[in-house]
């Protein structure tokens, strides 16, 4: 299955929702498509957070970047 840009965007937003908003993976999967940039049953690594930071920065979503930097301790 090929991922399009909408699904890639959704994957980043879903992983962000898990990390920052404390949403549950099962809730995300049942309410919208269950794409993530990481395996949702495993912890999000600093590398995943760096990927999210780069992604949201490229989309000028700086509020998200601030929260991600706080989590990374930057």
Gaussian input, Z-matrix of N, CA and C with variables (Angstrom, degrees):
# hf/3-21g

backbone

0 1
 N
 C     1     B1
 C     2     B2     1     A1
 N     3     B3     2     A2     1     D1
 C     4     B4     3     A3     2     D2
 C     5     B5     4     A4     3     D3
 N     6     B6     5     A5     4     D4
 C     7     B7     6     A6     5     D5
 C     8     B8     7     A7     6     D6
 N     9     B9     8     A8     7     D7
 C    10    B10     9     A9     8     D8
 C    11    B11    10    A10     9     D9
 N    12    B12    11    A11    10    D10
 C    13    B13    12    A12    11    D11
 C    14    B14    13    A13    12    D12
 N    15    B15    14    A14    13    D13
 C    16    B16    15    A15    14    D14
 C    17    B17    16    A16    15    D15
 N    18    B18    17    A17    16    D16
 C    19    B19    18    A18    17    D17
 C    20    B20    19    A19    18    D18
 N    21    B21    20    A20    19    D19
 C    22    B22    21    A21    20    D20
 C    23    B23    22    A22    21    D21
 N    24    B24    23    A23    22    D22
 C    25    B25    24    A24    23    D23
 C    26    B26    25    A25    24    D24
 N    27    B27    26    A26    25    D25
 C    28    B28    27    A27    26    D26
 C    29    B29    28    A28    27    D27
 N    30    B30    29    A29    28    D28
 C    31    B31    30    A30    29    D29
 C    32    B32    31    A31    30    D30
 N    33    B33    32    A32    31    D31
 C    34    B34    33    A33    32    D32
 C    35    B35    34    A34    33    D33
 N    36    B36    35    A35    34    D34
 C    37    B37    36    A36    35    D35
 C    38    B38    37    A37    36    D36
 N    39    B39    38    A38    37    D37
 C    40    B40    39    A39    38    D38
 C    41    B41    40    A40    39    D39
 N    42    B42    41    A41    40    D40
 C    43    B43    42    A42    41    D41
 C    44    B44    43    A43    42    D42
 N    45    B45    44    A44    43    D43
 C    46    B46    45    A45    44    D44
 C    47    B47    46    A46    45    D45
 N    48    B48    47    A47    46    D46
 C    49    B49    48    A48    47    D47
 C    50    B50    49    A49    48    D48
 N    51    B51    50    A50    49    D49
 C    52    B52    51    A51    50    D50
 C    53    B53    52    A52    51    D51
 N    54    B54    53    A53    52    D52
 C    55    B55    54    A54    53    D53
 C    56    B56    55    A55    54    D54
 N    57    B57    56    A56    55    D55
 C    58    B58    57    A57    56    D56
 C    59    B59    58    A58    57    D57
 N    60    B60    59    A59    58    D58
 C    61    B61    60    A60    59    D59
 C    62    B62    61    A61    60    D60
 N    63    B63    62    A62    61    D61
 C    64    B64    63    A63    62    D62
 C    65    B65    64    A64    63    D63
 N    66    B66    65    A65    64    D64
 C    67    B67    66    A66    65    D65
 C    68    B68    67    A67    66    D66
 N    69    B69    68    A68    67    D67
 C    70    B70    69    A69    68    D68
 C    71    B71    70    A70    69    D69
 N    72    B72    71    A71    70    D70
 C    73    B73    72    A72    71    D71
 C    74    B74    73    A73    72    D72
 N    75    B75    74    A74    73    D73
 C    76    B76    75    A75    74    D74
 C    77    B77    76    A76    75    D75
 N    78    B78    77    A77    76    D76
 C    79    B79    78    A78    77    D77
 C    80    B80    79    A79    78    D78
 N    81    B81    80    A80    79    D79
 C    82    B82    81    A81    80    D80
 C    83    B83    82    A82    81    D81
 N    84    B84    83    A83    82    D82
 C    85    B85    84    A84    83    D83
 C    86    B86    85    A85    84    D84
 N    87    B87    86    A86    85    D85
 C    88    B88    87    A87    86    D86
 C    89    B89    88    A88    87    D87
 N    90    B90    89    A89    88    D88
 C    91    B91    90    A90    89    D89
 C    92    B92    91    A91    90    D90
 N    93    B93    92    A92    91    D91
 C    94    B94    93    A93    92    D92
 C    95    B95    94    A94    93    D93
 N    96    B96    95    A95    94    D94
 C    97    B97    96    A96    95    D95
 C    98    B98    97    A97    96    D96
 N    99    B99    98    A98    97    D97
 C   100   B100    99    A99    98    D98
 C   101   B101   100   A100    99    D99
 N   102   B102   101   A101   100   D100
 C   103   B103   102   A102   101   D101
 C   104   B104   103   A103   102   D102
 N   105   B105   104   A104   103   D103
 C   106   B106   105   A105   104   D104
 C   107   B107   106   A106   105   D105
 N   108   B108   107   A107   106   D106
 C   109   B109   108   A108   107   D107
 C   110   B110   109   A109   108   D108
 N   111   B111   110   A110   109   D109
 C   112   B112   111   A111   110   D110
 C   113   B113   112   A112   111   D111
 N   114   B114   113   A113   112   D112
 C   115   B115   114   A114   113   D113
 C   116   B116   115   A115   114   D114
 N   117   B117   116   A116   115   D115
 C   118   B118   117   A117   116   D116
 C   119   B119   118   A118   117   D117
 N   120   B120   119   A119   118   D118
 C   121   B121   120   A120   119   D119
 C   122   B122   121   A121   120   D120
 N   123   B123   122   A122   121   D121
 C   124   B124   123   A123   122   D122
 C   125   B125   124   A124   123   D123
 N   126   B126   125   A125   124   D124
 C   127   B127   126   A126   125   D125
 C   128   B128   127   A127   126   D126
 N   129   B129   128   A128   127   D127
 C   130   B130   129   A129   128   D128
 C   131   B131   130   A130   129   D129
 N   132   B132   131   A131   130   D130
 C   133   B133   132   A132   131   D131
 C   134   B134   133   A133   132   D132
 N   135   B135   134   A134   133   D133
 C   136   B136   135   A135   134   D134
 C   137   B137   136   A136   135   D135
 N   138   B138   137   A137   136   D136
 C   139   B139   138   A138   137   D137
 C   140   B140   139   A139   138   D138
 N   141   B141   140   A140   139   D139
 C   142   B142   141   A141   140   D140
 C   143   B143   142   A142   141   D141
 N   144   B144   143   A143   142   D142
 C   145   B145   144   A144   143   D143
 C   146   B146   145   A145   144   D144
 N   147   B147   146   A146   145   D145
 C   148   B148   147   A147   146   D146
 C   149   B149   148   A148   147   D147
 N   150   B150   149   A149   148   D148
 C   151   B151   150   A150   149   D149
 C   152   B152   151   A151   150   D150
 N   153   B153   152   A152   151   D151
 C   154   B154   153   A153   152   D152
 C   155   B155   154   A154   153   D153
 N   156   B156   155   A155   154   D154
 C   157   B157   156   A156   155   D155
 C   158   B158   157   A157   156   D156
 N   159   B159   158   A158   157   D157
 C   160   B160   159   A159   158   D158
 C   161   B161   160   A160   159   D159
 N   162   B162   161   A161   160   D160
 C   163   B163   162   A162   161   D161
 C   164   B164   163   A163   162   D162
 N   165   B165   164   A164   163   D163
 C   166   B166   165   A165   164   D164
 C   167   B167   166   A166   165   D165
 N   168   B168   167   A167   166   D166
 C   169   B169   168   A168   167   D167
 C   170   B170   169   A169   168   D168
 N   171   B171   170   A170   169   D169
 C   172   B172   171   A171   170   D170
 C   173   B173   172   A172   171   D171
 N   174   B174   173   A173   172   D172
 C   175   B175   174   A174   173   D173
 C   176   B176   175   A175   174   D174
 N   177   B177   176   A176   175   D175
 C   178   B178   177   A177   176   D176
 C   179   B179   178   A178   177   D177
 N   180   B180   179   A179   178   D178
 C   181   B181   180   A180   179   D179
 C   182   B182   181   A181   180   D180
 N   183   B183   182   A182   181   D181
 C   184   B184   183   A183   182   D182
 C   185   B185   184   A184   183   D183
 N   186   B186   185   A185   184   D184
 C   187   B187   186   A186   185   D185
 C   188   B188   187   A187   186   D186
 N   189   B189   188   A188   187   D187
 C   190   B190   189   A189   188   D188
 C   191   B191   190   A190   189   D189
 N   192   B192   191   A191   190   D190
 C   193   B193   192   A192   191   D191
 C   194   B194   193   A193   192   D192
 N   195   B195   194   A194   193   D193
 C   196   B196   195   A195   194   D194
 C   197   B197   196   A196   195   D195
 N   198   B198   197   A197   196   D196
 C   199   B199   198   A198   197   D197
 C   200   B200   199   A199   198   D198
 N   201   B201   200   A200   199   D199
 C   202   B202   201   A201   200   D200
 C   203   B203   202   A202   201   D201
 N   204   B204   203   A203   202   D202
 C   205   B205   204   A204   203   D203
 C   206   B206   205   A205   204   D204
 N   207   B207   206   A206   205   D205
 C   208   B208   207   A207   206   D206
 C   209   B209   208   A208   207   D207
 N   210   B210   209   A209   208   D208
 C   211   B211   210   A210   209   D209
 C   212   B212   211   A211   210   D210
 N   213   B213   212   A212   211   D211
 C   214   B214   213   A213   212   D212
 C   215   B215   214   A214   213   D213
 N   216   B216   215   A215   214   D214
 C   217   B217   216   A216   215   D215
 C   218   B218   217   A217   216   D216
 N   219   B219   218   A218   217   D217
 C   220   B220   219   A219   218   D218
 C   221   B221   220   A220   219   D219

   B1=1.4482
   B2=1.5250
   B3=1.3068
   B4=1.4511
   B5=1.5246
   B6=1.3232
   B7=1.4668
   B8=1.5212
   B9=1.3159
   B10=1.4614
   B11=1.5217
   B12=1.3208
   B13=1.4673
   B14=1.5196
   B15=1.3367
   B16=1.4668
   B17=1.5162
   B18=1.3102
   B19=1.4684
   B20=1.5219
   B21=1.3225
   B22=1.4640
   B23=1.5265
   B24=1.3223
   B25=1.4653
   B26=1.5263
   B27=1.3121
   B28=1.4671
   B29=1.5263
   B30=1.3226
   B31=1.4675
   B32=1.5244
   B33=1.3328
   B34=1.4649
   B35=1.5253
   B36=1.3158
   B37=1.4642
   B38=1.5278
   B39=1.3192
   B40=1.4648
   B41=1.5269
   B42=1.3246
   B43=1.4679
   B44=1.5234
   B45=1.3164
   B46=1.4626
   B47=1.5284
   B48=1.3294
   B49=1.4716
   B50=1.5268
   B51=1.3138
   B52=1.4664
   B53=1.5190
   B54=1.3170
   B55=1.4574
   B56=1.5289
   B57=1.2962
   B58=1.4684
   B59=1.5219
   B60=1.3192
   B61=1.4617
   B62=1.5204
   B63=1.3246
   B64=1.4546
   B65=1.5179
   B66=1.3309
   B67=1.4609
   B68=1.5254
   B69=1.3037
   B70=1.4564
   B71=1.5265
   B72=1.3274
   B73=1.4670
   B74=1.5214
   B75=1.3241
   B76=1.4672
   B77=1.5251
   B78=1.3273
   B79=1.4626
   B80=1.5230
   B81=1.3145
   B82=1.4654
   B83=1.5193
   B84=1.3100
   B85=1.4635
   B86=1.5181
   B87=1.3219
   B88=1.4611
   B89=1.5317
   B90=1.3384
   B91=1.4552
   B92=1.5295
   B93=1.3039
   B94=1.4733
   B95=1.5246
   B96=1.2932
   B97=1.4585
   B98=1.5203
   B99=1.3208
   B100=1.4592
   B101=1.5042
   B102=1.3209
   B103=1.4594
   B104=1.5140
   B105=1.3411
   B106=1.4545
   B107=1.5225
   B108=1.3202
   B109=1.4640
   B110=1.5233
   B111=1.2901
   B112=1.4678
   B113=1.5288
   B114=1.3143
   B115=1.4632
   B116=1.5316
   B117=1.3318
   B118=1.4710
   B119=1.5279
   B120=1.3195
   B121=1.4618
   B122=1.5273
   B123=1.3178
   B124=1.4652
   B125=1.5289
   B126=1.3103
   B127=1.4694
   B128=1.5354
   B129=1.3088
   B130=1.4597
   B131=1.5251
   B132=1.3159
   B133=1.4634
   B134=1.5305
   B135=1.3240
   B136=1.4712
   B137=1.5381
   B138=1.3199
   B139=1.4700
   B140=1.5302
   B141=1.3313
   B142=1.4623
   B143=1.5263
   B144=1.3179
   B145=1.4626
   B146=1.5303
   B147=1.3259
   B148=1.4655
   B149=1.5281
   B150=1.3407
   B151=1.4655
   B152=1.5300
   B153=1.3339
   B154=1.4619
   B155=1.5264
   B156=1.3122
   B157=1.4583
   B158=1.5311
   B159=1.2998
   B160=1.4692
   B161=1.5363
   B162=1.3278
   B163=1.4612
   B164=1.5252
   B165=1.3282
   B166=1.4647
   B167=1.5273
   B168=1.3074
   B169=1.4651
   B170=1.5280
   B171=1.3248
   B172=1.4734
   B173=1.5250
   B174=1.3208
   B175=1.4674
   B176=1.5325
   B177=1.3332
   B178=1.4705
   B179=1.5252
   B180=1.3139
   B181=1.4700
   B182=1.5327
   B183=1.3188
   B184=1.4485
   B185=1.5256
   B186=1.3302
   B187=1.4710
   B188=1.5346
   B189=1.3290
   B190=1.4609
   B191=1.5288
   B192=1.3208
   B193=1.4617
   B194=1.5273
   B195=1.3174
   B196=1.4690
   B197=1.5199
   B198=1.3198
   B199=1.4668
   B200=1.5259
   B201=1.3219
   B202=1.4652
   B203=1.5268
   B204=1.3180
   B205=1.4692
   B206=1.5282
   B207=1.3276
   B208=1.4748
   B209=1.5152
   B210=1.3178
   B211=1.4642
   B212=1.5259
   B213=1.3348
   B214=1.4694
   B215=1.5253
   B216=1.3208
   B217=1.4555
   B218=1.5089
   B219=1.3314
   B220=1.4683
   B221=1.5130
   A1=108.62
   A2=115.50
   A3=121.76
   A4=109.99
   A5=115.16
   A6=119.79
   A7=109.39
   A8=116.65
   A9=119.64
   A10=109.03
   A11=115.35
   A12=119.91
   A13=112.73
   A14=118.09
   A15=120.50
   A16=111.25
   A17=117.30
   A18=120.79
   A19=111.19
   A20=116.61
   A21=119.75
   A22=109.46
   A23=116.62
   A24=120.90
   A25=110.37
   A26=116.50
   A27=120.87
   A28=111.35
   A29=117.24
   A30=120.85
   A31=110.85
   A32=116.81
   A33=119.62
   A34=110.90
   A35=117.15
   A36=120.57
   A37=111.67
   A38=117.34
   A39=120.32
   A40=111.00
   A41=117.24
   A42=119.21
   A43=110.63
   A44=116.80
   A45=121.00
   A46=110.16
   A47=116.57
   A48=121.02
   A49=111.07
   A50=116.76
   A51=120.06
   A52=110.78
   A53=115.78
   A54=120.92
   A55=113.00
   A56=117.18
   A57=120.87
   A58=112.42
   A59=115.92
   A60=119.51
   A61=113.46
   A62=117.14
   A63=120.74
   A64=114.30
   A65=116.98
   A66=119.55
   A67=109.78
   A68=115.73
   A69=121.72
   A70=109.69
   A71=116.34
   A72=120.87
   A73=111.19
   A74=117.27
   A75=119.58
   A76=111.43
   A77=117.16
   A78=120.67
   A79=110.94
   A80=116.08
   A81=120.42
   A82=109.97
   A83=116.71
   A84=120.81
   A85=111.28
   A86=117.15
   A87=119.25
   A88=113.30
   A89=117.72
   A90=119.47
   A91=113.70
   A92=117.56
   A93=122.16
   A94=107.89
   A95=116.76
   A96=119.08
   A97=110.43
   A98=115.87
   A99=121.76
   A100=115.45
   A101=116.73
   A102=120.64
   A103=109.04
   A104=116.05
   A105=122.55
   A106=108.24
   A107=117.18
   A108=119.57
   A109=111.02
   A110=116.46
   A111=121.97
   A112=107.53
   A113=116.35
   A114=120.44
   A115=106.90
   A116=118.03
   A117=119.75
   A118=115.23
   A119=118.15
   A120=119.99
   A121=111.42
   A122=116.81
   A123=121.35
   A124=109.46
   A125=116.37
   A126=119.03
   A127=111.61
   A128=114.99
   A129=120.87
   A130=107.72
   A131=117.04
   A132=121.81
   A133=110.66
   A134=116.59
   A135=119.05
   A136=111.99
   A137=116.93
   A138=120.03
   A139=110.57
   A140=116.97
   A141=119.91
   A142=110.43
   A143=116.35
   A144=120.57
   A145=109.95
   A146=116.96
   A147=120.61
   A148=110.43
   A149=116.66
   A150=120.44
   A151=110.85
   A152=116.59
   A153=120.29
   A154=110.42
   A155=116.34
   A156=121.20
   A157=110.42
   A158=116.73
   A159=121.12
   A160=110.70
   A161=116.26
   A162=120.15
   A163=111.77
   A164=116.64
   A165=119.53
   A166=111.83
   A167=117.51
   A168=120.51
   A169=110.22
   A170=116.83
   A171=120.28
   A172=111.94
   A173=116.88
   A174=121.95
   A175=111.33
   A176=116.57
   A177=122.94
   A178=113.08
   A179=116.87
   A180=121.77
   A181=107.53
   A182=113.70
   A183=120.16
   A184=114.12
   A185=118.31
   A186=119.44
   A187=109.37
   A188=115.83
   A189=119.75
   A190=110.17
   A191=116.25
   A192=120.76
   A193=111.21
   A194=116.15
   A195=120.19
   A196=110.41
   A197=117.04
   A198=120.91
   A199=110.75
   A200=116.87
   A201=120.16
   A202=110.80
   A203=117.17
   A204=120.37
   A205=110.82
   A206=116.38
   A207=119.69
   A208=110.39
   A209=117.08
   A210=120.59
   A211=110.75
   A212=116.30
   A213=120.57
   A214=111.98
   A215=117.34
   A216=120.55
   A217=112.87
   A218=117.21
   A219=121.27
   A220=110.48
   D1=132.46
   D2=179.75
   D3=-92.43
   D4=132.93
   D5=177.81
   D6=-90.35
   D7=130.95
   D8=174.93
   D9=-94.98
   D10=175.88
   D11=-177.17
   D12=-60.48
   D13=-34.62
   D14=178.52
   D15=-63.98
   D16=-39.34
   D17=-179.31
   D18=-73.94
   D19=-34.28
   D20=175.14
   D21=-65.09
   D22=-44.51
   D23=177.18
   D24=-59.29
   D25=-45.25
   D26=179.00
   D27=-61.62
   D28=-39.06
   D29=178.94
   D30=-61.00
   D31=-44.49
   D32=178.26
   D33=-65.05
   D34=-42.19
   D35=-179.01
   D36=-67.45
   D37=-37.75
   D38=178.10
   D39=-67.01
   D40=-43.44
   D41=178.09
   D42=-64.73
   D43=-37.98
   D44=176.64
   D45=-62.45
   D46=-43.86
   D47=-179.87
   D48=-60.45
   D49=-38.22
   D50=177.00
   D51=-64.58
   D52=-48.53
   D53=-173.82
   D54=-72.67
   D55=-49.52
   D56=-170.74
   D57=-91.54
   D58=-43.20
   D59=-175.37
   D60=-91.26
   D61=-5.76
   D62=177.89
   D63=70.40
   D64=19.29
   D65=178.14
   D66=-68.58
   D67=154.00
   D68=178.90
   D69=-90.99
   D70=140.96
   D71=179.92
   D72=-58.17
   D73=-40.06
   D74=-179.20
   D75=-63.87
   D76=-36.43
   D77=177.25
   D78=-67.13
   D79=-42.10
   D80=179.19
   D81=-63.65
   D82=-45.57
   D83=-178.08
   D84=-64.13
   D85=-37.43
   D86=-178.06
   D87=-79.77
   D88=-23.02
   D89=-177.44
   D90=-99.85
   D91=-19.51
   D92=177.54
   D93=-153.44
   D94=-179.90
   D95=-178.22
   D96=-66.16
   D97=139.92
   D98=-173.06
   D99=-91.28
   D100=55.61
   D101=174.81
   D102=-94.41
   D103=138.46
   D104=178.89
   D105=-140.20
   D106=158.45
   D107=174.86
   D108=-88.14
   D109=-2.00
   D110=178.39
   D111=-139.83
   D112=170.69
   D113=175.21
   D114=-76.44
   D115=117.07
   D116=-172.06
   D117=-66.17
   D118=-13.80
   D119=178.10
   D120=-88.72
   D121=-4.19
   D122=-179.56
   D123=-115.75
   D124=157.85
   D125=179.27
   D126=-63.74
   D127=149.81
   D128=174.55
   D129=-77.71
   D130=128.57
   D131=-177.65
   D132=-87.04
   D133=162.77
   D134=174.44
   D135=-56.83
   D136=-32.69
   D137=178.54
   D138=-65.04
   D139=-39.32
   D140=176.39
   D141=-63.92
   D142=-40.33
   D143=179.69
   D144=-65.24
   D145=-40.45
   D146=176.25
   D147=-61.56
   D148=-41.19
   D149=177.28
   D150=-62.18
   D151=-42.09
   D152=178.08
   D153=-64.26
   D154=-41.89
   D155=179.62
   D156=-60.08
   D157=-45.65
   D158=178.67
   D159=-63.97
   D160=-43.36
   D161=-178.95
   D162=-63.03
   D163=-51.50
   D164=-177.35
   D165=-69.57
   D166=-29.88
   D167=174.66
   D168=-64.34
   D169=-40.91
   D170=179.83
   D171=-67.04
   D172=-18.43
   D173=179.52
   D174=-103.07
   D175=9.58
   D176=179.52
   D177=58.00
   D178=34.76
   D179=176.96
   D180=-101.18
   D181=73.27
   D182=-169.65
   D183=-72.94
   D184=-23.97
   D185=175.83
   D186=-62.82
   D187=-40.69
   D188=177.61
   D189=-64.92
   D190=-40.30
   D191=-179.95
   D192=-61.23
   D193=-41.38
   D194=179.21
   D195=-60.08
   D196=-45.83
   D197=-179.81
   D198=-64.59
   D199=-40.44
   D200=179.62
   D201=-66.28
   D202=-39.77
   D203=177.78
   D204=-64.12
   D205=-38.09
   D206=177.15
   D207=-61.59
   D208=-41.20
   D209=179.28
   D210=-64.95
   D211=-38.29
   D212=179.10
   D213=-76.77
   D214=-11.93
   D215=-178.94
   D216=79.04
   D217=28.21
   D218=-179.96
   D219=-96.05

